[in-house]
Amino acid sequence: MNLVILGPQGSGKGTQARLLADSLGLYYFESGDFLREVAKSDPRIDEIVNKRGELLPDDEVFAMISKHLEAKSPNLENFILDGYPRSLKQYTLLKDWLKVMGKKIDHVIYLAINEEESITRITARRTCEKCDRVYNLVTNPPPAPDTCECGGKLIQRQDDTPEVVKKRLEIFKETTKPLIEVVKKDGIILEVNGEQPIDVILKEIIQKIA
């Protein structure tokens, strides 16, 4: 089973994607983490993704991600993509590539959440400098203030500040909303209320998939 999970910033798609990967035995791919890792050795990508909060050209992202998927999941089966595709062109590139390989996207899970809640959640996100674990001061607080379970210091990432989050939400409206409409026409979308408790969302997604 091949899944894509989408939603605005703060919808909890990363949490749900990891839970689904564990529950269903899927390879988990998170586009944000992937691009941030690439950005460590590429100043141009670092400037675009981390500092300006903008998206890379669709063809460039697809080339990197398809190569990565072929390496990590050679059969192109049983994976979940978190945050990719984000635009209609990216979706078309991915779908056409999988079709050539004799594969397909089985379901696109969309976690719906309002803009105010999205901003509140994202600006409350903290990441461990030591192990990269992500907490949320609102929905998933750390065991101690500013400290990870491993003892590392928690920081706010550059792209989690209010200014960058608002810009990313505008990009989401412009690029991802049209994609969602096309996915609806393809008949593979599963829409879930992302403002529910984590366990309720997971249960609902698994029920809909089944």
Summary of the structure (lengths in Angstrom):
residues: 210
radius of gyration: 16.6
end to end distance: 11.1
largest distance: 49.7
contacts: 650
relative contact order: 0.19
helix: 51%
strand: 18%
